[in-house]
Amino acid sequence: MIDIKFNEDELKALYLEEVQKRLDKIELQSLLMDSKQLCRMLSLSWPTVEKMFLRDPNFPSIRIGSKWLFNRREVERYINLWSIEIKKKSKGA
């Protein structure tokens, strides 16, 4: 006979961890991000995002009323190109 015992707290922690992983994955797959998601993606504060990116007319942003939305894939492309340019400038300086 096999006797199996579960620690409910550990099981709950594992369950919640897995749920969070799946929620994070779903968020990454979403097409549009709001300003909070953009800040989290870039690891920057909103004032820094405004200063560095929103002033650039080429930055992929959509304003609907007072809300900002950003296409995740377009932002990723923009940031990749931007980082290449920054590296070139820092090597040339």
C-alpha positions as CSV (number, residue, x, y, z in Angstrom):
1,M,0.0,0.0,0.0
2,I,1.2,3.5,-0.9
3,D,0.6,6.4,1.4
4,I,0.7,9.8,-0.3
5,K,0.6,13.0,1.7
6,F,0.4,16.6,0.4
7,N,1.3,19.8,2.1
8,E,-1.6,22.0,1.2
9,D,0.4,25.2,1.5
10,E,3.2,24.0,-0.7
11,L,0.7,22.7,-3.3
12,K,-1.1,26.1,-3.2
13,A,2.2,28.0,-3.7
14,L,3.1,25.8,-6.7
15,Y,-0.4,26.3,-8.2
16,L,-0.2,30.1,-7.8
17,E,3.3,30.2,-9.2
18,E,2.1,28.2,-12.3
19,V,-1.0,30.4,-12.7
20,Q,1.2,33.6,-12.6
21,K,3.6,32.1,-15.2
22,R,0.7,31.5,-17.5
23,L,-0.8,35.0,-16.9
24,D,2.7,36.5,-17.7
25,K,2.8,34.5,-20.9
26,I,-0.7,35.6,-22.0
27,E,0.3,39.2,-21.3
28,L,3.4,38.8,-23.5
29,Q,1.2,37.6,-26.3
30,S,-1.3,40.4,-26.2
31,L,-1.1,42.8,-29.1
32,L,-1.6,46.1,-27.3
33,M,0.0,47.4,-24.0
34,D,-1.0,50.3,-21.8
35,S,1.4,52.7,-20.3
36,K,2.0,50.6,-17.2
37,Q,2.8,47.5,-19.3
38,L,5.1,49.5,-21.4
39,C,7.0,50.8,-18.4
40,R,7.3,47.3,-17.0
41,M,8.5,46.0,-20.4
42,L,11.2,48.7,-20.7
43,S,12.0,48.8,-16.9
44,L,11.6,52.6,-17.0
45,S,9.4,55.1,-15.2
46,W,6.6,56.8,-17.1
47,P,8.3,60.3,-17.0
48,T,11.4,58.7,-18.6
49,V,9.3,57.0,-21.3
50,E,7.7,60.3,-22.1
51,K,11.0,62.1,-22.2
52,M,12.9,59.5,-24.2
53,F,10.3,58.0,-26.5
54,L,6.9,59.7,-26.7
55,R,8.4,62.9,-28.0
56,D,9.7,60.9,-31.0
57,P,7.0,60.9,-33.8
58,N,8.3,57.6,-35.0
59,F,7.6,55.8,-31.6
60,P,4.7,53.5,-32.1
61,S,2.0,54.9,-29.9
62,I,-1.7,55.5,-30.1
63,R,-3.5,58.0,-27.9
64,I,-7.2,57.4,-27.3
65,G,-8.6,60.2,-25.1
66,S,-6.2,60.4,-22.2
67,K,-5.1,56.8,-22.5
68,W,-1.9,55.7,-24.3
69,L,-1.7,52.3,-26.1
70,F,1.3,50.7,-27.7
71,N,1.6,47.8,-30.2
72,R,3.9,45.3,-28.5
73,R,5.7,44.1,-31.6
74,E,6.2,47.6,-33.0
75,V,7.6,48.8,-29.7
76,E,10.0,45.8,-29.7
77,R,11.2,46.6,-33.2
78,Y,11.6,50.3,-32.4
79,I,13.6,49.5,-29.2
80,N,15.8,47.1,-31.1
81,L,16.7,49.7,-33.7
82,W,17.0,52.4,-31.0
83,S,19.4,50.3,-29.0
84,I,21.6,49.7,-32.1
85,E,21.7,53.4,-32.8
86,I,22.6,54.2,-29.1
87,K,25.4,51.6,-29.3
88,K,26.7,53.1,-32.5
89,K,26.7,56.6,-31.0
90,S,28.5,55.5,-27.8
91,K,31.2,53.8,-29.9
92,G,31.7,56.8,-32.1
93,A,31.8,59.2,-29.2
